[in-house]
Amino acid sequence: VLATLWGEIDNALRQELASTGDSLQAFLKSRHPTWNLVGRVHFNLAENRKDPEAPFAFLATYTARVSAHGKTQHQPLSRSLEEFSGTRNKAQLLSLLVPVQRAAERCDWVRAMLESREIYHPLRWTPTDAWRLLNDLPALEAAGIIVRLPGTWTTGRPARPNVTASVGTKPPSLVGKDALLDFNLAVSLEGEPLSPAEVRKLLKGADGLQWIRGRWIEVDTQKLGRLLQRFEELGQAAQSGLPLNDALRLLAGVPGDDAQAPEEHDWAQVVAGPWLADTLQNLRQPQGLARVEPGPELHAQLRPYQHAGVQWLYLLSRLELGACLADDMGLGKTIQVLALLLILKREQSDPRPSLLVAPASLLANWASEAERFAPGLRVLVAHPSVTPAETLRGLDEAQLAQTDLVITSFGALLRQPALETIRWRLAIVDEAQAIKNPGARQT
């Protein structure tokens, strides 16, 4: 009967575990958070602010039992020697101390405490002692010891000073890829900026734990100094402003010659200032932008996703940045481009014509779509099949003053060098995969 019941329990566990997809430990913890804490050794570190010479206290404990309310009850490790005294309980004592023995093999200071039997007593610790424990946390946890740190350390460790570089706090005077963004450097502690005097004091202090603003913080003077120097050099190089491309690379964490080592990421960050953050958010989610409408000049009803596409294209054109509209075939890329051209024409902020380059087989389609959906656009097809060669040779900015859109093909563009000298409002490429090879003459 017992074997049958045990088998049924085992099957039920396996089925329920498989349905959750969790590990066995995670599954058991979800059923009872303290399932594996009884009989575990804990290293407890606490602040002792009343003792300036030894401002930390250390005590090794073990979880003796779980109360009726589900709370773990701790006892000093010295009590285990009493509780498991006698030959009958020796195996339990040895089992309890196995993690401590493993930790002693990994950490010299644990071995020294074990050999001197100090591990069985409360200890006064200096900041150096506490820093040593913090550095060996992975080794202690791998040995099976649970480490409990002061509750005031909200992230599980002491706070760290953070070097923060912000770019794009204010709108740049220019737009486009040549825009120069402001670059600001600050050192903060949990969001509170530190003064230059406080930063100098940290850098002059020793590695490890330092006392500042009424709390212990973790400082690596070499990393902090190296990061500050790197960002200061970057700020000096960008005194007149940081190019937009460089700012975006920094934000994206694209590695460069002075790339941060992975372990330095916890000590520094680059953040977008209000203007740049708002701009990037609008680029990611154009649906939230102020709605721009082509008005009755567009003889069609835009679908919601086409509206979002037009808003996105409009924002990028205002920023003088390039865009790749990659909607699937048949979803109306042409009508979105025509809507954008109508909006720009209505604004009259820039009277220059726009250029559209497409495969020769699509020129007639573009011309007919423009005539059907945007008859208010003044369109010229700059191709020998439509326009006389003599007219094409004479095209210049003056002759195109009354034109909104010039449509030509890749081949015709190569044969009309005069088109290269004109400053266009927009340059639009249809079937843009035709210029994927940067070395090709067509590109």
N, C-alpha and C positions, 0 to 999 in steps of 0.2 A: 504493500500500500504506500509506504513512504517513497519507494523508488518511483512508483507511478506518479505520485504528487510532485516529486522533484523534477521528473521529466516534463510534466505539464507546465510547471513554473518556468523551466528552462525554455520550452517552446514559446510560451507567452512572451517572455523577455525578448527572445530573438525576433519575433514578429513585430513587437512594438518598437524595438530598437531600429529595425530595418525601415519601418514606416517614417521615422523621424529623420534618418540620414545623419544623425549625430554620432560622435564617438561614444563608447561605453561610459567614459568618465563624465562627459557632458550630459548624457541621458540620466545617469544616477544623480548628478548634481541638480538637474531640473526637478527630480523627485524629492530630493532632500539636500539642501545646500551644504549641510555639514556632514554628509555621509562618510567622507574620507578624512575628517579632521581628528577624530578620536585616536589617541595614541601617536599624534604627530608632534614633533619638536618644533617650537617657535623661537626665533631670535627676535626679541623685542627691543627697539630703540626708542627712547623717549627724550624729550628736551627737559633739562633741569636748569631753568633760568636763575634759580637762587644760588647756584654755584658757579661763579665766573671762571674759576680755574678748570672745572670739569663740567661744562654745560650740558652734557649728555649722560644718560643712564642706560645701562645694558642689563638685560635679564633674560636668561634662557628658561623657557617654560615648556610644558607639554600639556596636551588636551586630555584631561582625565576622563571627562564624561560630557554628555549633553543633557541639559536640564529638561524638565518637563515642558518648558516653554520654548525648547529648541535652541537655547543659548549654550555655546561651548563654555565649559568651565576649565580654567587654566590653573595649573599648579607649578610652582618653581621646580626646575629640573632636579633639584636636590631631594624633593619629596619622592621622586621615583626610586631613589636608593632605599627609602624606608618602605614604600608601598610594595616594591618587588623584592624585598629582602628575603633571604632563605633560598635553599636549593631549588624548591619547587617552582619559584617564580623567576629563576635566573634567565630562562629562555625569553620571557617577556621583556626583561630589562635589556638584554642584549639586542632584541628586535627593536626596542625603542631607540637605542643608542646607535644603531647602524647608520642612519643619516648623518649623525654627528661625526662618526668615524670617517665616513666618505668625505665630509666637508674638511676634516682635518688633513686628509690626503691632498686636497686641492688648495687649502689656505693655511699658510704657516701660522698666522695669528690664532686660528681655531685650534691648531695642534698644540700651540703653546698654552692656551687656556685649558685644554683638556689635560695636558701633562701636569700642569700646576694645580688642577682641580678648581681653578677660578671660575670655570664655566657653571659651577653649581651655586654661585653667589651673585648677588647684585653688584654691579661694577660702576664706578665713576669713570666716564669716558671724556676724552678731549675731542675737539673737532677733528683732529687727525685720526683718532680711532674710529669715529663715525664715518669719516670719508673712506676709510679702508673697507668698512663693511659695505658701503654703497658701491664701491668699485667691484666688489666680489659678489654682488647680488646674483648674477647668472650662475656662478659656481655653487653658491649655497642652494639655490632653487633646484639646480640639476642634481644636487646630493639628496634632495627630498626634504629640505628644511623650509618652513614657511617663515618669511621675514615680515615683521610688522613694524612700520615706520610711523613717525608722529602724525597724528590726524590732521594737523595744521598744514601738512604738505599735500595740498589738494590734488596734485597730479600724480601722487605716489612717490615723488622725489622732491627735493628742494627746488625752489624756483631758480630759473637760469636767466641771466641778463641776455636780452635778445637784440641783435643788431638788425634794424629795420630800415630798408631803403624804399622810399615811396617815389613813384614816377607818375607824372600826369595829374598833379593836384589841380592845376588851372588849365583852361583852354590855351593851346599854343597860338602864337601870332600867325603862324602859317599852318596849312593843312597838307595832307598827302604824305607820302613816304619820307619826304624831306622835313616833316614837322619836327621841331625841337621841343622836347618836353622838359619841364622842370624836374630836378633830381634832389631829393632831401634825405638826409641821413639822421638817424636817431638811435639811441640805445635805451631800451625800456625794460622794466621789470614788471611782469604780469600786466602789461598795458600802461604802466605809469612811466613817463619819461624820466631818465636819470640825468642829473646835471653833469656838465663836463668835469667838475671837481670829483663827483662820485665815481665817474668812469675812470679817472686817473687813479683814484684810491684803489679801485678794484684791480687795475692792471699792475699796481705796485705791490699788491698783497700776494699772498702765497696761493698756490693751487689748492683746491679743495673747498672747504666750507668757510664762507666769510659772513660776518654779521653786518647787515645794512638795513636801515629803515625798520628796525624792530623785528627782523626775521633772519633766518639762516638761508643763504643762497649758495648755489653750486657754481664755482668759477673755474674755468680752465683759461688761465691768463694767456697762454700761447695761442689757443684757438681764437679767443676774443680779440687779442691784439692783431692777429693775422687777418681776421675778417674786417676789423675796423680799417686797417691799412688798405686792404683791397678795395673796400667801398669808397674810402676817402680818395684813393687814386682815380677811381672811376668818376667820382664827383668833380675832381679837379679837371679831368679831361672833358667833362661835360658842363663846364661853367657857363657856356653860352646855351646849353640845352642838350639833352640826350636824344639822338635820332630815334624816331618812332620804331624803326625796325629793331634797333638795339634794345629799346625798352621792352618790346614784345618778346624778344629772345630771352631777356632776363626774367620776365614774368613766367615764361614757359619753362624755365630751367634748362634751356638748351646749353649744353656744355660748350665752353670756349677754351681759350688758352689759360684763363685763370679760373677754371671751373672749380666749384667747391667740392671738397672730399665728402663722400656720403655721410660721414659721422659729424660733419659741420652743419648739416641741414637743420639740426635742432637748435642751433645757436644763431641762425640768421635767416632772414626772409626778405623777399622783394615783393612789395604790394603795389597794386594800382591805386593811384590817388583818385579823388572823387570824379574828376572829369574823365579820366581814362577808364575807370571802373564802370561808369555810366555808359560810356561809348561801347565798351566791350559787351556789356549786358544787352544793349540795343542790337548789336550785331548778332548776338546769339539768339535773341528772341525779338525779332522785328515786329511781332504782333502787338507788342506793347508800345510801339512808337506812335506819335501823333499821326493821325491818318492823313495821307496825302492823296488827293483825288485828281484824276485827269480831267474830270468835268464832262460836260455834254459833248466835248470835242471827240471823245472816244465813243464810237458807235458800237459799243458792246458792254456787257455786264461782267465785271471781273468776279471770279470766284474768290472765296476767302483766302485760299492759299496763294492765289495770284496777287491779291491785295498785299499780302505779307511780302511776296517777292518784290513788288514794286516799291514798297516802303524800304526794304533792305537795299535795293539798288539805288534808291534816292539818297539814303544815308551815306552809302559808300561814295556816290558821286559828289556829295557835299564835302566828304572827307578827302576827296581826290585820291581814293584808293581803288585798286582794281577789284573786280568781282568775277566769279565764275558761277553762272546760273546753270545748274545741272539738273533741272527737272527732266523727267523722262519724256520721250517722244510723244507728241500729241497733247501735252498738258499746257501748252500755250506760252512758250518762252517768247515767241514773236510778239504776241499781244502785250506781254509785260514790258518789253523793250519799247514798243510804240507808246504805251501809256506813260513811261518815264520821259520819253522825248516830248510828249505833249505837256507834261508838267513843267519841264525845264523851259519850254517855249513860252508858256504862260507867265512864268516868273520874270522873263526878260532880263535876268541878271547877267546873262552872257549871250550875246547875239550870234556867236560863231556857229557855223554848221557842224554837224556830227558826221562821222564817216562810218559806213558799215561795209565790211569785207566778208564775202560769202563765196562758196563755190559757184561757178558760172551757171550751173543747172538750177540754182535757187534764186537767182536775181529776179526773174519774172514773178516768182511766188512772193518775194518781199515787196515788190512794187505793187502787186495786186492787193496784198494784205494791207499795205499802208493806205491804198486808195479806198479800200472797203471800210476799214476800222478807224483810220485817222486821216480823213480827206483834208483836214486843215494843215497837215504837214506838207511843206513844199519839197518834193522829192526829185532828185536828179539821178538817173542811172548812168554812171560814167563807164560805159562799156561800148565797144565798137558795134555791137549788134543792135544798139538802141540809139546811140548818140554819134553823129558824124565825127570822124577822126580829127578834122580841123577844129571843131568845137572843143574836143577833149584836149588838144594840144594847147589851147588858149586858156584853159581853166586856171584861175588864180583867186585870191581872197576877194578881190573886188568883184569878180564875176559871180562869186558864190554868196555875195552879201544877201541876196534874196532867196537863199536856199536853206532849208532846215536839215536835210539829210541827203548825203551823197552815198549811193550804193554802187559798189564795184566788186570785181572778182579778184582772187589772188593773182591770177595771171595778168589781168589788166593793170593791177597796181604796180607790178614790176615794170610795165611798159609806160607808165606815166609818172616819171620822177617828180613832176611838178606837184603831185599830191603829197609828197613827203615834206614839202616846204610849208605847207599850210598848217596853222595851229587850230586843231579841231577841238570842239567842245567835248565830245566823247569819241573814242575809237571803239567800235563794236566788231567782234569777230564771231561769225556764225560757223558752226562745225569747228570749234577751236582746236580739236585734236589735229587739225591740219598744220598747226604750228608747234607741235609737241617737241620737235627736234630743234634745239636752240641754235644749232650750227647750220641749219638749212637756209638757203637764200630766201625762200618764201617767208620763213619766220622773221 
